[in-house]
Amino acid sequence: MTLPRIAIVGFAHSPNIAGTHGTTNGVEMLIPCFSKLYAELGITRTDIEFWCSGSSDYLAGRAFSFISAIDSIGAMPPINESHVEMDGAWALYEAWVKIATGEVDLALAYGFGKATAGNSDLTLTLQTDPYTVAPLWPSATSLAALQARAGIESGAWTEADMAAVAARAGGGSVDELLATAPIADPLRPHDIAPYTDAAAAVIVASERRAKELVANPAYITGWDHRIDSPNFGARDLTVSPSTVLAGDTAFGDRSRAVDVAEIAAPFTHQELIVRQALNLPDSVRINPSGGLLAGNSLFSAGLQRIGYAAHEILHGDASTAVAHATSGPLLQQNMVVTLGDRAHLGDEN
């Protein structure tokens, strides 16, 4: 079965802020994103035929936060809406499926979160096995440090390799970064993506609508998401089989020499794991946006990666791209999306 051509036509996000005062919520972060997309595409709210959001009431600290966020859309006239308790990347997947079924032609997916409202690094412990891991209350950073140490000891990467990822994202030299003291050995401050508050929105369209809205749509050429065991002792933490499988499915038999790769890696060594799993050549530009090291905005971080990858194509800075999103502890769940412009699909019209 050949799926219809579907493309990303718009992307917007709020600033990744390290902390906001008061009760900043999804509505306040989302309205500017939606307004920007409406203006850029020349559409109105009622042109969107399906909405899907990604958020977490638990991390938001309020019941039905995804319902209150609908205030940013407006419930009248009635809307066609859904929600996932995941990163907005998974909401975009649902929107893509909705268009693929032929039910709608234009959909918007968004994700939002206020990660700095509490101790997210410790709260994420509750994602782990409730019998053997969660009672120990290891923070997300502590678990990642164990993973980083396993990779170093196995020879899969070095602390200098990790520092090189941070240097590319944020500047500075590898030697300067390595001179700083570890805070969760072997992780140093530059190895850890800072939690931020942010929202993001992506508009996806059928081929017909995409051609009407933008000059160079970012066509989705492949998409898959897979999951590894939640049992840390049942898998090799220095590799990511689920990313390998998702990448193999998304790329198919196409070349992996894409122009740009946007990788969701909360820790520097995890970027190394994902790059290896995707088997990307050295010619690929990795995370020109800065990646999660520029801000780990829970529930919009993965959607931002897809949006940034599409943005490169929409603005003519790339012909092909791949985006990665992750959820769960230590790269447990992974999504891979491949994108291409019209020329890449052999369509010059």
Order of alpha helices (4+ residues) and beta strands (2+ residues): beta-alpha-beta-alpha-alpha-beta-alpha-beta-alpha-alpha-alpha-alpha-beta-alpha-beta-alpha-beta-alpha-beta-alpha-beta-beta
